Amino acid sequence: MSSLQLSYAAPVQSFLDTSFFQELSRLKLDVLKLDSRGQPLYSKLELQNVPRSSKSVPLNLNAQSFDEEVMGSPTGVPILGMIHNYNVMEEFKTLDKQSFLEEKARELWKKGLKNINQSVGFYVISFADLKKYRYFYWTCVPCFQGKSLLIEKLEELPAPQQSFATWFDRNLDQWVGLETADGEIVPYDVERASNCQSLLIRDPSRMDRIPAAFAKNFLAIFKHQNPTVEVLNVFFIRSGASSFGLKLSLRDRGDESSLQVSGWERNPQGKLGPRAVDLSSLIDPLKVADQSVDLNLKLMKWRIVPDIDLQKVKDTKVLLLGAGTLGCYVSRSLMAWGVRKITLVDNSTVSYSNPVRQPLFNFEDVGKPKAQAAADALRKIFPLVEATGIQLDVPMIGHPPVDDSSAESNFTKLRKLMDEHDVIFLLMDSRETRWLPTVLGNMNNKLVMNAALGFDSYLVMRHGNYRDSLGKRLGCYFCNDVVAPKDSLTDRTLDEMCTVTRPGVALIAASQAVELMVSIFQLKDNTDESILGDVPHQIRGFLNHFSTLKLETPAYDHCSACSPQVVEACREAGWDFVKAALDDHTYIERLCGLSKVQEEADKVVQEWDDEEDEEIEVLV
């Protein structure tokens, strides 16, 4: 009887679609980070609808391949895999591919000795260039047999029974079955295997009478567990009508401890080598922009600050009162931190002097409303940002309104805007413009950030939480004042009307204001500790000697903006309270007790003057 060594076909052909790489990118960035250990993959081989032109069953991998739930599908033959995604391209290139393949083959061999159905699997090695959306990968399906094992065809067997295919259709998780001596079909069992009539192997190959190389794994394990069996009837069962049977010779010519392994896929050029995929032209540019904006932020979590809560920052809705120099720089810093909802409020238009100092404006914007022009510029920079510009006059304490109904409407709009946002930045030019937003911020318990500029100095601060007790509460922008804000805009010279500062001051103040906000979001519960470091109450900077001071001041119980008397009066009276403050700033001084403080101070000064006069009379 003549014999011929058994040939094999490639067991599967992998196909990785774009969703697989998108999910790999997400996992790498958000979950795996620097972890290059193998991650499980799950797939199912659909053996029923394989194109006739295909020589192998497709191994389809997509975004769902990372989810174990895919194995619960009632169709398809389950197959487990693993992906090793390396951190650098050089690591991917220099990996000893043959050693990797042999190591994985030994793992499957050990699993197969316990359960022969677990001796098949697939592995993907990859490198993901997340900035350029380029992916390099190579798939292997380890197929092995002992180097001393010789498997030969002795003769062809009659066509297998239909019951064999039916059994496999009903047992999708089985790769190997046994036909017992009495014709019963049972799952593979070591004790029954030596006395079986036939070995049944599920075969994904589409080549005529040439089995898939998975068969090597099963036959090698069978021979190891049944060393006395030298001739075996094997039926290769396929989903169509091309199943076939062979009588095989299994001869062991020596030590079977070492395995002969193959399994790396060939690339489209028919050579052994990795494949490359460039998705940059296929992915929606807006999606690319969205992911790219988050990329650098998420890289912080890899090593430097793994516990930073970026989502909290991203989901924050920010209201910027003032779209000038500070507003422009603050909005850019907010976008860099991933903030997606920014509303800018201003009442002026872009002037010729603005574009060189305010980076959201160009020469063509001159004459346009500042808030709207700034919002348009933000959307041009990043189309997915939800930027809104609103033209609005913020009612100012000590400035009687020309039109009461218009002023009341502006108050209502401002109050609604502050209700709709989480953080409010006060970036206006005058103190009195900041008063009403400060009161409303306390009334609604909003986080209020304040940035103010001098010629070569600046102040950045966070307002205290109104819910805290007065003794523990931090002060606001007005807590150091002994008078209420009043009209500071009338009868000013040109140098007083314009914001005269060293050009770099605004950049420094704006960036520190945003960084302070982000640090606040990373505070641990009920503490002043942030994973980003200190969270000061105030930062005062001085460019004349390039220094900064971190200060902390408590809330003043007679503050014109955050004292309980003022906040509760605003809560109860609403516009009537605001109207009274606009008409006469001394109303607020009387309400919060500053008038009494001033009277007592004047009384003390008068007493000092009287004492000095008495001393002079005695000397005379």
C-alpha positions as CSV (number, residue, x, y, z in Angstrom):
1,M,0.0,0.0,0.0
2,S,1.6,3.3,-1.2
3,S,1.7,6.3,1.1
4,L,2.0,10.1,0.6
5,Q,2.8,12.7,3.2
6,L,-0.3,14.7,4.1
7,S,-0.5,18.3,2.8
8,Y,-2.3,21.2,4.5
9,A,-4.0,24.4,3.6
10,A,-3.9,27.7,5.5
11,P,-6.6,27.3,8.2
12,V,-8.0,30.9,8.0
13,Q,-7.4,34.2,6.4
14,S,-7.7,37.2,8.7
15,F,-9.6,40.4,7.8
16,L,-9.4,43.3,10.2
17,D,-11.9,46.1,9.4
18,T,-11.6,49.8,10.4
19,S,-13.7,49.4,13.5
20,F,-11.1,47.0,14.9
21,F,-8.4,49.6,14.6
22,Q,-10.6,52.3,16.0
23,E,-11.4,50.2,19.1
24,L,-7.7,49.3,19.4
25,S,-6.9,53.0,19.4
26,R,-9.4,53.7,22.1
27,L,-8.2,50.8,24.3
28,K,-4.6,51.8,23.8
29,L,-5.2,55.4,24.7
30,D,-7.8,55.0,27.5
31,V,-7.2,51.5,29.0
32,L,-3.9,49.8,28.0
33,K,-1.7,52.9,27.9
34,L,1.8,51.5,28.2
35,D,0.7,47.9,28.9
36,S,1.8,45.7,26.0
37,R,0.7,42.4,27.5
38,G,-1.5,40.3,25.4
39,Q,-5.2,41.2,25.4
40,P,-7.9,38.6,24.5
41,L,-9.7,38.6,21.2
42,Y,-12.9,36.8,20.4
43,S,-14.2,35.7,17.0
44,K,-16.4,33.2,15.3
45,L,-15.7,31.4,12.0
46,E,-18.8,31.5,9.7
47,L,-18.3,28.3,7.8
48,Q,-21.7,28.4,6.0
49,N,-21.3,31.3,3.6
50,V,-17.7,31.1,2.4
51,P,-17.2,32.3,-1.2
52,R,-16.3,29.5,-3.6
53,S,-13.2,31.5,-4.7
54,S,-11.8,31.6,-1.2
55,K,-9.3,28.9,-0.2
56,S,-9.7,29.6,3.5
57,V,-12.4,30.7,5.9
58,P,-12.2,34.4,6.8
59,L,-11.3,35.3,10.3
60,N,-13.1,38.6,10.7
61,L,-12.0,40.9,13.4
62,N,-13.9,44.1,14.3
63,A,-14.6,46.3,17.2
64,Q,-16.7,43.6,18.8
65,S,-13.7,41.2,18.8
66,F,-12.5,42.8,22.0
67,D,-15.8,41.8,23.7
68,E,-16.3,38.4,25.1
69,E,-20.1,38.7,24.6
70,V,-19.5,38.0,20.9
71,M,-19.0,34.3,21.9
72,G,-22.6,34.1,22.9
73,S,-23.8,34.4,19.3
74,P,-25.7,31.2,18.3
75,T,-24.0,31.0,14.9
76,G,-20.4,30.4,13.9
77,V,-17.6,28.4,15.4
78,P,-15.9,30.2,18.3
79,I,-12.2,30.7,18.2
80,L,-10.1,32.6,20.8
81,G,-7.2,34.8,20.1
82,M,-4.9,37.5,21.5
83,I,-3.4,40.8,20.4
84,H,0.0,42.1,21.5
85,N,0.2,45.8,20.8
86,Y,3.7,47.2,21.2
87,N,4.5,50.7,22.4
88,V,7.1,51.5,19.8
89,M,7.7,50.6,16.2
90,E,11.2,49.3,16.9
91,E,9.8,46.8,19.4
92,F,7.4,45.5,16.8
93,K,10.1,45.2,14.2
94,T,12.7,43.5,16.3
95,L,10.4,41.0,17.9
96,D,11.7,37.4,17.2
97,K,8.7,36.3,15.2
98,Q,9.7,32.6,15.1
99,S,10.3,32.5,18.9
100,F,7.0,34.2,19.4
101,L,5.2,31.7,17.2
102,E,6.8,28.7,18.9
103,E,6.0,30.1,22.3
104,K,2.3,30.4,21.4
105,A,2.3,27.0,19.8
106,R,3.6,25.5,23.1
107,E,0.8,27.3,25.0
108,L,-1.8,25.8,22.6
109,W,-0.1,22.4,23.0
110,K,-0.5,22.5,26.8
111,K,-4.1,23.7,26.5
112,G,-4.8,21.0,24.0
113,L,-3.5,18.2,26.2
114,K,-6.3,19.1,28.6
115,N,-8.9,19.9,26.1
116,I,-8.2,19.1,22.4
117,N,-10.7,21.8,21.3
118,Q,-8.5,24.5,22.8
119,S,-5.4,23.6,20.7
120,V,-6.4,26.2,18.0
121,G,-6.2,29.9,18.3
122,F,-4.8,33.0,16.6
123,Y,-2.5,35.9,17.6
124,V,-2.0,39.4,16.3
125,I,1.1,41.5,16.9
126,S,0.7,45.2,16.2
127,F,1.9,48.7,16.5
128,A,-0.6,51.6,16.4
129,D,0.6,55.1,15.4
130,L,-2.2,57.0,17.0
131,K,-1.2,60.4,15.7
132,K,-1.1,59.4,12.0
133,Y,-3.8,56.7,12.2
134,R,-1.4,54.1,10.7
135,Y,-1.4,50.5,12.0
136,F,1.1,47.7,11.4
137,Y,0.0,44.2,12.2
138,W,0.8,40.5,11.5
139,T,-1.5,37.6,12.3
140,C,-0.4,34.1,13.1
141,V,-2.3,30.9,13.6
142,P,0.1,28.4,15.2
143,C,-0.1,25.0,13.6
144,F,2.2,22.3,15.0
145,Q,3.2,18.7,15.2
146,G,6.1,16.9,16.7
147,K,9.3,17.0,14.6
148,S,9.5,13.3,14.9
149,L,5.9,12.7,13.8
150,L,5.3,11.6,10.2
151,I,1.7,11.8,9.0
152,E,1.0,10.0,5.7
153,K,-2.1,9.3,3.6
154,L,-2.6,5.6,3.1
155,E,-5.9,5.6,1.2
156,E,-9.1,7.5,0.7
157,L,-12.2,6.5,2.6
158,P,-15.8,6.5,1.4
159,A,-17.7,9.7,1.8
160,P,-18.5,10.5,5.5
161,Q,-22.0,10.1,6.8
162,Q,-24.3,13.1,6.9
163,S,-24.7,12.5,10.7
164,F,-21.1,13.6,11.2
165,A,-21.9,17.1,9.8
166,T,-25.1,17.2,11.7
167,W,-23.2,16.5,14.9
168,F,-20.8,19.4,14.3
169,D,-23.7,21.7,13.4
170,R,-25.2,21.0,16.8
171,N,-21.9,21.3,18.7
172,L,-20.4,24.5,17.4
173,D,-17.8,24.6,20.2
174,Q,-16.3,21.2,19.2
175,W,-13.5,20.9,16.8
176,V,-12.9,17.2,17.3
177,G,-15.3,14.2,17.7
178,L,-15.1,10.5,17.9
179,E,-17.0,7.7,16.2
180,T,-17.1,4.8,18.6
181,A,-17.0,1.2,17.7
182,D,-20.8,1.0,17.8
183,G,-21.2,4.0,15.5
184,E,-22.0,6.6,18.2
185,I,-20.7,10.1,17.8
186,V,-19.3,11.6,21.0
187,P,-17.0,14.5,22.0
188,Y,-13.3,13.7,22.0
189,D,-12.2,11.9,25.2
190,V,-8.7,10.6,25.9
191,E,-10.0,7.3,27.3
192,R,-12.2,6.5,24.3
193,A,-9.8,7.8,21.7
194,S,-7.6,4.7,21.5
195,N,-10.6,2.4,20.7
196,C,-12.5,4.7,18.4
197,Q,-13.5,3.7,15.0
198,S,-12.8,7.1,13.4
199,L,-11.5,10.5,14.4
200,L,-13.8,13.4,13.2
201,I,-12.2,16.8,12.6
202,R,-14.0,20.0,11.8
203,D,-12.3,21.4,8.7
204,P,-12.4,25.0,7.6
205,S,-10.4,24.4,4.4
206,R,-11.9,25.0,1.0
207,M,-9.2,23.2,-1.0
208,D,-10.2,19.9,-2.6
209,R,-9.2,17.0,-0.3
210,I,-6.6,19.1,1.5
211,P,-7.4,19.8,5.1
212,A,-6.7,23.0,7.0
213,A,-3.4,23.0,9.0
214,F,-5.5,22.9,12.3
215,A,-5.6,19.2,11.6
216,K,-1.9,19.0,12.5
217,N,-2.6,20.2,16.0
218,F,-5.4,17.6,16.6
219,L,-3.4,14.7,15.1
220,A,-0.3,15.6,17.1
221,I,-2.2,15.7,20.4
222,F,-4.1,12.5,19.4
223,K,-0.8,10.7,18.7
224,H,0.8,11.9,22.0
225,Q,-2.2,10.6,24.0
226,N,-2.5,7.4,22.0
227,P,1.1,6.4,21.1
228,T,0.2,2.8,20.1
229,V,-2.2,3.9,17.4
230,E,-0.3,3.9,14.1
231,V,-3.2,3.8,11.6
232,L,-6.3,6.0,12.0
233,N,-9.4,6.7,10.0
234,V,-10.0,10.4,9.9
235,F,-13.0,12.3,8.5
236,F,-12.6,16.0,7.7
237,I,-16.0,17.5,8.0
238,R,-16.9,20.7,6.2
239,S,-20.1,22.7,6.0
240,G,-20.7,21.9,2.4
241,A,-20.7,18.7,0.3
242,S,-16.9,18.5,0.1
243,S,-16.2,16.6,3.3
244,F,-13.8,13.6,2.9
245,G,-12.1,10.8,4.7
246,L,-8.6,9.5,4.8
247,K,-6.8,6.5,6.3
248,L,-3.7,8.0,7.9
249,S,-0.5,6.6,9.1
250,L,0.8,8.2,12.3
251,R,4.5,7.2,12.9
252,D,6.6,8.6,15.6
253,R,10.3,8.4,14.7
254,G,11.8,9.5,17.9
255,D,11.6,12.3,20.6
256,E,8.4,14.3,20.2
257,S,9.3,16.9,22.8
258,S,10.1,19.6,20.2
259,L,7.4,21.0,17.9
260,Q,7.6,21.9,14.3
261,V,5.6,25.1,14.0
262,S,4.2,27.3,11.2
263,G,1.5,29.8,11.1
264,W,2.5,33.4,10.1
265,E,0.2,34.8,7.4
266,R,1.5,36.0,4.1
267,N,0.9,39.6,3.0
268,P,-0.9,40.7,-0.2
269,Q,2.4,40.3,-2.1
270,G,2.5,36.6,-1.1
271,K,5.5,37.1,1.2
272,L,5.9,36.5,4.9
273,G,5.7,39.9,6.4
274,P,3.4,42.3,8.3
275,R,0.6,44.4,6.8
276,A,0.1,48.2,7.1
277,V,-3.2,50.1,7.2
278,D,-3.5,53.8,6.8
279,L,-6.9,55.0,8.0
280,S,-6.3,58.7,7.9
281,S,-8.1,59.2,4.6
282,L,-11.0,56.9,5.6
283,I,-12.0,58.3,8.9
284,D,-14.3,61.3,9.1
285,P,-12.0,64.4,9.5
286,L,-14.2,65.7,12.4
287,K,-13.7,62.4,14.2
288,V,-10.0,62.6,13.6
289,A,-10.0,66.1,15.0
290,D,-12.0,65.0,18.0
291,Q,-9.7,62.1,18.8
292,S,-6.6,64.2,18.1
293,V,-7.6,66.9,20.5
294,D,-8.0,64.4,23.3
295,L,-4.8,62.5,22.4
296,N,-2.3,64.7,24.3
297,L,-4.6,65.0,27.3
298,K,-5.1,61.3,27.6
299,L,-1.4,60.6,27.3
300,M,-1.1,62.4,30.7
301,K,-2.9,59.4,32.2
302,W,-0.2,56.9,30.9
303,R,2.5,57.9,33.4
304,I,2.3,61.4,34.9
305,V,-1.2,61.7,36.4
306,P,-3.0,58.3,35.9
307,D,-6.0,59.4,38.1
308,I,-6.7,62.7,36.5
309,D,-10.4,63.1,35.6
310,L,-10.4,64.5,32.1
311,Q,-14.1,63.7,31.5
312,K,-15.1,66.1,34.2
313,V,-13.2,68.9,32.6
314,K,-14.5,68.0,29.1
315,D,-18.1,68.0,30.3
316,T,-17.9,71.4,32.0
317,K,-20.0,74.2,30.6
318,V,-18.0,77.5,30.8
319,L,-19.3,81.0,30.6
320,L,-16.8,83.8,29.8
321,L,-17.9,87.2,30.7
322,G,-15.6,89.3,28.5
323,A,-14.3,88.4,25.0
324,G,-11.3,90.7,25.0
325,T,-7.7,89.8,25.5
326,L,-8.3,87.7,28.6
327,G,-11.4,86.1,27.0
328,C,-9.5,85.1,23.9
329,Y,-6.6,83.5,25.8
330,V,-8.9,81.8,28.4
331,S,-11.0,80.2,25.6
332,R,-8.0,78.8,23.8
333,S,-6.7,77.3,27.0
334,L,-10.1,75.8,27.8
335,M,-10.2,74.2,24.4
336,A,-6.7,72.8,24.9
337,W,-8.0,71.1,28.1
338,G,-10.8,69.5,26.1
339,V,-13.7,71.8,27.2
340,R,-16.5,71.5,24.5
341,K,-19.1,74.1,25.7
342,I,-17.9,77.7,25.8
343,T,-20.2,80.8,25.8
344,L,-18.7,84.2,25.4
345,V,-20.5,87.4,26.4
346,D,-19.4,90.9,25.5
347,N,-21.0,94.2,24.5
348,S,-18.4,95.7,22.2
349,T,-17.1,95.3,18.7
350,V,-13.7,94.4,17.3
351,S,-11.5,97.5,17.0
352,Y,-8.4,98.0,14.9
353,S,-6.1,97.6,17.9
354,N,-7.6,94.3,19.0
355,P,-6.3,91.6,16.5
356,V,-2.6,92.0,17.5
357,R,-3.4,91.5,21.2
358,Q,-6.5,89.2,21.0
359,P,-5.7,86.0,19.1
360,L,-9.2,85.1,18.0
361,F,-9.6,88.2,15.8
362,N,-8.2,89.1,12.4
363,F,-8.2,92.4,10.5
364,E,-11.3,91.3,8.7
365,D,-13.2,91.0,12.0
366,V,-12.9,94.8,12.7
367,G,-16.4,96.2,13.4
368,K,-18.0,92.8,14.1
369,P,-19.5,92.0,17.6
370,K,-16.7,90.6,19.7
371,A,-18.5,87.7,21.3
372,Q,-19.8,86.4,18.0
373,A,-16.5,86.8,16.2
374,A,-14.7,85.0,19.0
375,A,-17.2,82.1,18.9
376,D,-16.9,81.9,15.1
377,A,-13.1,81.8,15.5
378,L,-13.3,79.0,18.0
379,R,-15.4,76.9,15.7
380,K,-13.0,77.4,12.9
381,I,-10.1,76.2,15.1
382,F,-12.1,73.2,16.2
383,P,-15.5,72.6,14.5
384,L,-16.8,70.3,17.3
385,V,-16.6,72.9,20.0
386,E,-20.0,74.3,21.0
387,A,-19.1,78.0,21.0
388,T,-21.7,80.7,21.3
389,G,-21.3,84.4,21.3
390,I,-23.8,86.7,23.0
391,Q,-24.0,90.5,22.7
392,L,-25.0,91.7,26.2
393,D,-24.6,94.7,28.5
394,V,-24.0,93.4,32.0
395,P,-25.8,95.8,34.4
396,M,-23.2,97.7,36.5
397,I,-23.5,98.8,40.1
398,G,-23.5,102.6,40.4
399,H,-24.5,103.0,36.7
400,P,-28.2,104.1,36.6
401,P,-29.8,102.5,33.5
402,V,-31.0,104.7,30.7
403,D,-33.7,102.1,29.8
404,D,-35.0,100.2,32.8
405,S,-36.8,97.5,30.7
406,S,-33.6,96.9,28.6
407,A,-31.5,96.6,31.8
408,E,-34.0,94.2,33.4
409,S,-33.9,92.1,30.2
410,N,-30.1,92.0,30.3
411,F,-30.3,91.0,34.0
412,T,-32.7,88.2,33.2
413,K,-30.5,86.9,30.3
414,L,-27.4,87.0,32.5
415,R,-29.1,85.1,35.3
416,K,-30.3,82.5,32.8
417,L,-26.8,82.1,31.3
418,M,-25.3,81.6,34.7
419,D,-27.9,79.0,35.6
420,E,-27.0,77.1,32.4
421,H,-23.2,77.0,33.0
422,D,-21.0,75.3,35.6
423,V,-18.1,77.8,35.7
424,I,-18.1,81.5,35.2
425,F,-15.0,83.5,34.3
426,L,-15.0,87.2,35.1
427,L,-12.8,88.8,32.5
428,M,-14.3,92.3,32.1
429,D,-12.5,95.6,32.1
430,S,-14.0,97.3,35.2
431,R,-14.7,96.3,38.8
432,E,-18.3,97.3,38.7
433,T,-19.1,95.0,35.8
434,R,-17.9,92.1,37.9
435,W,-20.1,92.9,40.9
436,L,-23.5,91.5,39.7
437,P,-22.0,88.2,38.3
438,T,-20.2,87.7,41.6
439,V,-23.5,88.1,43.5
440,L,-25.3,85.7,41.1
441,G,-22.5,83.2,41.3
442,N,-22.8,83.1,45.1
443,M,-26.6,82.9,44.9
444,N,-26.4,79.9,42.6
445,N,-23.3,78.3,44.2
446,K,-21.3,78.5,40.9
447,L,-17.6,78.2,40.6
448,V,-16.5,81.8,39.8
449,M,-13.0,82.4,38.4
450,N,-11.6,85.9,38.3
451,A,-8.7,87.4,36.4
452,A,-7.7,91.0,36.5
453,L,-4.8,92.9,35.0
454,G,-2.6,95.8,36.0
455,F,0.2,97.4,34.0
456,D,2.8,94.8,35.0
457,S,0.8,92.8,37.5
458,Y,-2.2,90.5,37.6
459,L,-4.6,88.7,39.9
460,V,-6.1,85.3,39.4
461,M,-8.5,84.0,42.1
462,R,-11.3,81.6,42.7
463,H,-14.3,82.8,44.7
464,G,-15.3,81.0,47.9
465,N,-18.1,78.5,48.1
466,Y,-21.2,80.4,49.5
467,R,-22.5,77.2,51.1
468,D,-19.4,77.0,53.4
469,S,-19.8,78.6,56.8
470,L,-18.6,82.2,57.0
471,G,-15.5,81.4,59.1
472,K,-14.3,78.8,56.6
473,R,-15.5,80.5,53.3
474,L,-12.8,82.0,51.1
475,G,-13.3,85.6,50.0
476,C,-14.3,87.0,46.6
477,Y,-12.9,89.8,44.4
478,F,-14.6,92.4,46.6
479,C,-13.9,91.1,50.1
480,N,-10.9,93.4,50.6
481,D,-12.9,96.6,49.8
482,V,-14.3,98.9,52.4
483,V,-16.6,100.6,49.8
484,A,-19.0,99.2,47.3
485,P,-18.0,99.4,43.6
486,K,-19.1,102.6,41.9
487,D,-18.9,104.3,38.5
488,S,-15.2,104.3,37.6
489,L,-15.7,104.8,33.8
490,T,-17.0,108.4,33.6
491,D,-14.5,111.2,33.0
492,R,-11.5,109.0,32.3
493,T,-8.6,110.0,30.1
494,L,-7.6,107.9,27.1
495,D,-4.9,106.0,29.0
496,E,-7.5,105.2,31.7
497,M,-10.1,104.1,29.2
498,C,-7.9,101.6,27.5
499,T,-6.4,98.5,29.2
500,V,-2.8,99.5,29.4
501,T,-0.7,96.5,30.3
502,R,2.4,94.8,29.3
503,P,1.2,92.5,26.4
504,G,2.4,89.3,28.1
505,V,0.4,89.8,31.3
506,A,-2.9,88.6,29.8
507,L,-1.4,85.4,28.6
508,I,0.0,84.5,32.0
509,A,-3.1,85.4,33.9
510,A,-5.4,83.6,31.4
511,S,-3.4,80.4,31.5
512,Q,-3.1,80.4,35.3
513,A,-6.9,81.0,35.6
514,V,-7.7,78.0,33.5
515,E,-5.0,75.8,35.2
516,L,-6.5,76.8,38.6
517,M,-10.0,75.8,37.4
518,V,-8.7,72.3,36.3
519,S,-6.9,71.8,39.5
520,I,-10.1,72.5,41.4
521,F,-11.8,69.8,39.5
522,Q,-9.2,67.3,40.6
523,L,-9.6,68.1,44.3
524,K,-10.1,65.1,46.6
525,D,-13.3,65.0,48.6
526,N,-13.5,67.5,51.4
527,T,-9.8,68.4,51.1
528,D,-7.7,71.1,49.5
529,E,-5.4,68.4,47.9
530,S,-5.4,68.0,44.1
531,I,-3.5,65.5,42.1
532,L,-2.2,68.4,40.1
533,G,-0.6,70.1,43.1
534,D,-1.5,73.2,45.1
535,V,-4.9,74.9,44.7
536,P,-4.4,78.4,45.9
537,H,-7.1,80.9,46.6
538,Q,-5.3,83.8,44.9
539,I,-2.3,84.2,42.7
540,R,-0.8,87.7,42.4
541,G,1.9,88.1,39.8
542,F,4.4,90.9,39.3
543,L,6.4,91.2,36.1
544,N,8.6,94.0,37.4
545,H,10.5,91.4,39.3
546,F,9.0,88.3,37.8
547,S,7.5,86.9,41.0
548,T,4.2,85.5,42.2
549,L,2.5,85.3,45.6
550,K,0.0,82.8,46.7
551,L,-2.5,84.4,49.1
552,E,-5.6,83.3,51.0
553,T,-8.2,85.6,52.5
554,P,-11.4,84.7,54.3
555,A,-14.8,86.0,53.2
556,Y,-15.6,89.4,54.7
557,D,-18.9,89.4,56.6
558,H,-19.6,92.9,55.2
559,C,-18.6,92.2,51.6
560,S,-20.6,94.1,49.0
561,A,-20.9,91.1,46.8
562,C,-20.8,87.8,48.8
563,S,-22.1,88.7,52.3
564,P,-25.2,86.9,53.3
565,Q,-27.2,90.2,53.5
566,V,-26.5,91.0,49.8
567,V,-26.9,87.4,48.4
568,E,-30.2,86.8,50.2
569,A,-31.5,90.2,49.3
570,C,-30.8,89.4,45.6
571,R,-32.4,86.0,46.0
572,E,-35.6,87.5,47.4
573,A,-36.0,90.7,45.5
574,G,-34.3,89.9,42.2
575,W,-34.5,92.8,39.7
576,D,-35.7,95.3,42.3
577,F,-32.6,94.6,44.4
578,V,-30.4,95.0,41.3
579,K,-32.2,98.2,40.2
580,A,-31.6,99.8,43.6
581,A,-27.9,98.9,43.4
582,L,-27.6,100.3,39.9
583,D,-29.2,103.6,40.9
584,D,-27.2,104.1,44.1
585,H,-24.1,102.1,45.1
586,T,-24.5,103.3,48.7
587,Y,-27.6,101.2,48.9
588,I,-25.3,98.2,48.9
589,E,-23.0,99.8,51.5
590,R,-26.0,100.3,53.8
591,L,-27.3,96.8,53.2
592,C,-24.1,94.9,53.9
593,G,-22.9,97.1,56.8
594,L,-20.0,98.9,55.0
595,S,-21.6,102.2,55.8
596,K,-21.5,101.4,59.5
597,V,-17.9,100.2,59.2
598,Q,-17.0,103.5,57.5
599,E,-18.8,105.5,60.2
600,E,-16.9,103.6,63.0
601,A,-13.6,104.1,61.2
602,D,-14.4,107.9,60.8
603,K,-15.3,108.0,64.5
604,V,-11.9,106.3,65.5
605,V,-10.0,108.8,63.3
606,Q,-11.9,111.7,64.8
607,E,-11.0,110.4,68.3
608,W,-7.4,110.2,67.3
609,D,-7.5,113.7,66.0
610,D,-9.1,115.0,69.2
611,E,-6.4,113.2,71.3
612,E,-3.7,114.8,69.2
613,D,-5.3,118.2,69.6
614,E,-5.4,117.7,73.4
615,E,-1.7,116.7,73.5
616,I,-0.8,119.8,71.5
617,E,-2.7,122.1,74.0
618,V,-0.9,120.5,76.9
619,L,2.5,121.0,75.3
620,V,1.6,124.6,74.6
